Amino acid sequence: MSFMEDPIAQAERLVREAEERVAQGRALVERLERDGHPDLAHTARELLAIHETRLALRREHLRIERKWHGFDP
């Protein structure tokens, strides 16, 4: 038997995973800047911006799921 997440649990998990990626990306940018790798830090910042956008979309999706299921006003 396979496990199926309900839509809210899945959206919450995806938000958590995106938050982790953003935190990792920020730490990477800081480390690259500190260690004197400006070109790599620039690229990492660009990737971080993508992860931040994905996080915002995941949060919006969670908000919609909660509203759809009657949990948010």
Summary of the structure (lengths in Angstrom):
residues: 73
radius of gyration: 16.2
end to end distance: 35.1
largest distance: 51.2
contacts: 174
relative contact order: 0.17
helix: 81%
strand: 0%
